[in-house]
Amino acid sequence: MIKVEGLTKRYARNVAVDHISFQVEKGQIVGFLGPNGAGKTTTMRMLTCFMPPTDGSAEVAGFDILESPMEVKKRIGYLPESPPVYPEMEVIEYLNFVGRIKGVPKANLPKRINEVMEKCAIADVRNKEIGKLSKGYRQRVGLAQAILHNPDVLILDEPTSGLDPHQIMETRDLIRGLAGDHTIILSTHILPEVEAMCERVIIIAKGKLVATDTVAHLTSRLHGSEMVSVEVAPRSPGSDGQVFLTQVQQKLEQVAGVSRVLHKESKDSRERFTVESLQGRQIRPELARAIIESGWNLNELRSVGLSLEEIFLQLTTEHKPDDAIAAEAPALIETSPSSGSSTSGSSTGESQ
Amino acid sequence: MNVFTICRKELSSYFRSPIAYGVMFFFALITGYFFYIATYSFVAQGMRAAMMGQSQPMDVNEWVVRSLLSNVGVIGLFMTPMITMRLFAEEKRTGTIELLVTSPLHDWEIILGKWVAAVILYAAMLSISLINLVSLYLYGKPSWKPMLIGYLGLLLQGGCMLALGSFASACTRNQIVACVAGFGINLLLWVVGWVSSLDSTVITRTVGYLSIVDHVDSFSKGVLDSKDAFFFISMIFLGLFLTGRAMESIRWRA
């Protein structure tokens, strides 16, 4: 349905997208994953014929984006990062306008608008001014706009950004409901979002394609080794902190299945570590036992998910020896909001 | 068809924002004031002429209509940038331009639709000043043909300024910048006419030819001059062409 070959966008000073190639089959939901500034939006803008590529080509629904942009535009529904709505218009009036410029036959339009409003759950605000709607509603009006002409391909740029958790859940359900009828590409910088919605994932960083894989494959690859955050304190405070630290570190390293132990911080004689397991090993029970048996207090033991930055690191440095990763890892773990995965209720962090 | 859809959308947003009403209100006020002055001086001059025993009647068209129309043209210089400033700048700022550009529309359909909407608003504005002139029929019989031609001239001049204003709006995402730039272009095309009074070398004549005010003179006199009409029509094309180029630039600048 979508075929991208060597797509490149070069600006005067930098290369935003650098020779990206991938394919998307009909009816798939594909996640376009990458940190901010990776070139996701630029790629999407090229696919939607908003801007031409500097180099390379792409085919959407069988039409080339450069040779027949009109045919491509007819078959694409696009939701940019901020929904392209006119705040002074009423919802129904806006959908009427969009329907006309998208070339929906006039006779079908009222019926189609009703269908779409049902689907996106915006029928109750049909006569409200868009500018007075909440962000969640506005996002859904934007989504309604994108699916109004029943396009083959849907391109959604960060469809859940700026929404509250409840609205995020609603939007995800809505998008999942659209799969099958439409081929969907959605961009995000949140990993659980991809896991929650997509079948395949395309990862890009700094304009380059890092990996393209099925979500199941990718997560198993990433969940193969477990990251555990451990906080240990001595039973009687006041003992020598340095000695305690080395004792705990040695003990943790001796636990079966542990591949490495990183010390993160010391606070009031409590020590915090991040422990990584070998591939496919469950180490939390053994870790707990080792700490308790040594007579220390186990304050916390928690599985931490991999953040996007760590995934990039893993994917881009897979060929490197292990210690090369270890040297870079601590800084990344500290800056990454790894707890984000558990709040959204997905399975990144919790592997139990 | 698409042009009509875009045009209707623009008109409805004009009349939902205070812009249309504000522009029309001040236009009505100012033209009313100019009309009052023109009529007053016409009556005063007429009285004086009658007292001095001149038997030749004075021409209402010459005294009132022509003076009002040429003033209205100058007011247009100030008003048109306010009409065009939001056309493209606002869409670029809010990101709705992405909707238009990724819809199966040609650029020229978007541009033409927006320009036609602006022309319709300007025509509505001009028709307010017509009320003043209609009141002349209560007291006399001014001939209507020169008036019609005069208004045609104003509409052509307005269309030209609106096309150039669209260009200014397509260059920026800031409405204030679009307004100031549009006003600057208009003002420049007004004052260049002054050089023709200096001498009549090829250069001054060429530069003076670009004046959008001088070309209305023939229309205000009630003369339909194809040379002047051609000037305005080609300026409209130029303005819309430049708007198209500016719109294309978002594709490589972005």
Contacts between the chains, C-beta under 8 A, distances in Angstrom:
chain1	res1	chain2	res2	distance
A	45	B	98	7.8
A	45	B	254	7.4
A	48	B	98	8.0
A	48	B	102	4.5
A	49	B	101	7.8
A	49	B	102	6.4
A	50	B	98	6.0
A	50	B	101	5.5
A	50	B	102	5.4
A	50	B	251	7.2
A	51	B	250	7.6
A	51	B	251	4.3
A	51	B	252	7.0
A	51	B	254	5.8
A	52	B	251	6.1
A	52	B	252	7.8
A	70	B	104	5.2
A	70	B	106	8.0
A	73	B	102	5.9
A	73	B	103	6.2
A	73	B	104	4.3
A	74	B	104	4.7
A	76	B	102	6.9
A	78	B	98	7.2
A	78	B	99	7.9
A	78	B	102	4.9
A	80	B	95	5.7
A	80	B	98	4.7
A	80	B	99	7.8
A	81	B	95	7.7
A	82	B	94	7.6
A	82	B	95	4.9
A	84	B	94	7.5
A	84	B	95	5.4
A	84	B	96	4.4
A	84	B	97	7.9
A	84	B	98	5.3
A	84	B	99	3.7
A	85	B	96	7.0
A	86	B	9	7.7
A	86	B	13	6.7
A	86	B	94	7.8
A	86	B	96	6.1
A	87	B	94	7.7
A	88	B	13	5.6
A	88	B	16	4.8
A	88	B	17	6.8
A	89	B	12	7.8
A	89	B	13	7.6
A	93	B	12	7.9
A	97	B	5	6.7
A	97	B	9	5.4
A	98	B	99	7.1
A	98	B	103	7.7
A	100	B	2	7.6
A	100	B	5	4.5
A	101	B	2	6.2
A	101	B	5	5.8
A	101	B	6	7.3
A	101	B	100	7.2
A	101	B	103	4.5
A	101	B	104	7.6
A	101	B	105	5.7
A	102	B	103	5.5
A	102	B	104	6.7
A	103	B	104	5.6
A	145	B	99	7.1
